[in-house]
Amino acid sequence: MELHETVMKLIGPVRPLGEHNADQARLANMKILTELTDRLLYEISSVEHNADRCEDSMKAIGKHAREFMASVRSA
C-alpha cells in the first residue's frame, strides 16, 4: 500500500456527497487533511533556504524543496 492510500484510509473520505450528515463527517476529515498538509508544507518550506548552500547534499534537498514550493505557489 502506498503512503497516500494509507493516509487517506486513516483520515477518511473528503469528497462531498450532498447529504448533510455524511458531508459533516467529510468536512471534519477535510479539516484534518488540510492541517496535515499545512504541517507538511511547513516542513518542506523550512529547508528551501538550503538551495543556496555549498554542500551538495544540502543543496540538493533545498533545491528540490524550493522547486516543489514554487510549483505549489503557482498552482
C-alpha positions in Angstrom: 0.0 0.0 0.0 1.3 3.5 -0.9 1.7 6.2 1.7 -1.1 8.3 0.1 -3.5 5.4 0.3 -2.6 4.8 4.0 -3.0 8.4 4.9 -6.4 8.7 3.2 -7.6 5.5 4.9 -6.6 7.0 8.3 -8.2 10.3 7.6 -11.3 9.1 5.7 -13.1 10.4 2.7 -13.2 14.1 2.0 -15.3 14.4 -1.2 -18.8 15.8 -0.5 -21.8 13.7 -1.3 -24.6 16.3 -1.0 -26.0 14.5 2.1 -25.8 16.7 5.2 -24.7 14.1 7.8 -22.2 12.4 5.6 -20.8 15.8 4.5 -20.4 16.9 8.1 -18.1 13.9 8.7 -16.3 14.6 5.5 -15.8 18.3 6.5 -14.2 17.0 9.7 -11.9 14.8 7.6 -11.1 17.7 5.3 -10.0 19.8 8.3 -7.7 17.0 9.4 -6.3 16.7 5.8 -5.7 20.4 5.4 -4.0 20.6 8.9 -1.7 17.8 7.9 -1.0 19.4 4.5 -0.2 22.7 6.2 2.3 21.0 8.5 3.9 19.1 5.7 4.2 22.3 3.6 5.9 23.9 6.6 8.4 21.1 6.8 9.2 21.4 3.1 9.5 25.2 3.1 11.7 25.2 6.2 14.5 23.6 4.1 14.2 25.7 1.0 17.0 28.0 2.1 19.4 25.1 1.8 19.3 25.5 -2.0 21.9 28.2 -1.6 24.3 26.0 0.4 27.7 24.9 -1.0 27.3 21.4 0.4 25.9 19.3 -2.5 23.7 17.1 -0.3 22.1 20.0 1.5 21.8 22.0 -1.8 20.0 19.1 -3.5 17.4 18.9 -0.7 17.0 22.6 -0.6 16.7 22.9 -4.4 14.1 20.1 -4.5 12.1 21.8 -1.7 12.3 25.2 -3.4 11.2 23.9 -6.8 8.3 22.0 -5.2 7.2 25.1 -3.2 7.3 27.2 -6.3 5.0 24.8 -8.1 2.6 24.8 -5.1 2.6 28.6 -5.1 1.9 28.8 -8.8 -1.0 26.3 -8.6 
